[in-house]
Amino acid sequence: MGRKTHRLSRRVKAVVGVESAIVLIAFVVVAAALAFVVLNMGFFTTQRSKETIGSGLAQASSALELDGSVIARVNTTNNSVDCIVIPLRLSAGQKPVDLTPNQTNIALWVMGRYGYLNIYTDDSQAVRDVTDFKIESLCDVVMPKDNVTAINASIIWQAGNNNDTVLDAGEKALIVITFNGNYTYNNETGTSSVDVRLRAYNVFKVEIRVPIGAALTVERAIPASLTQKVIDLG
């Protein structure tokens, strides 16, 4: 009887050892699964964080940048600036920007004189079929043919356009703003008018607001001498 009991005890120990091994393996498998879940959640959180940071950087930086100097045309007869040309291109690493009037706004302020929240409102202002890029010709294309419109703005594609109004990488565009005499408006006392043309020492600011990213702000001062027909504002 003693031997039988001894043999039975060894068998029980063997079964218990196998069960312990199975339980241990189960714990290892569960721990590995939990570790995978934790790592996966970590990777997902990191990816979302990268996307959030990238989106924040895109919104904080402007999708547009200047592509050279701002040029002004001078009316030497009345010593005023009646047209300015602002060259644009896509900023490095930025996605294409839709420059149609319903997607992009152009605001204009002349310090101490007047301001417009948006001077770029009509589809006809996005001009593409221009081949003569002399300052005189560009300004004449955009200058209103009537005496009603005081200020007009157009975006003209200079290079690389593929027959749309989206500014892609490698394409170049020009914002042309013209100033056509007096702007007449009604007020509480009747009718008043403002001469919108830029004079010596005037400081103007143009803000281009696009669908994605921060606005591009261009601020320049008109020099004291307006004797040359074309001047570089820097």
Secondary structure, DSSP 8 states (H G I E B T S, - for coil): -HHHHHHHHHHHHHHHHHHHHHHHHHHHHHHHHHHHHHHHHHHHHHHHHHHHHHHHHHHHSBSEEE-S--EEEEETTTTEEEEEEEEEEE-TT---EE-STTT-EEEEEETTTEEES-S---GGGEE-------HHHHHHHHS-SSSS--EEEEEEEEE---SSSEE-TT-EEEEEEEE-SEEEEEETTEEEEEE-SB-TT-EEEEEEE-SSSB-EEEEEE--S---SSEEE--
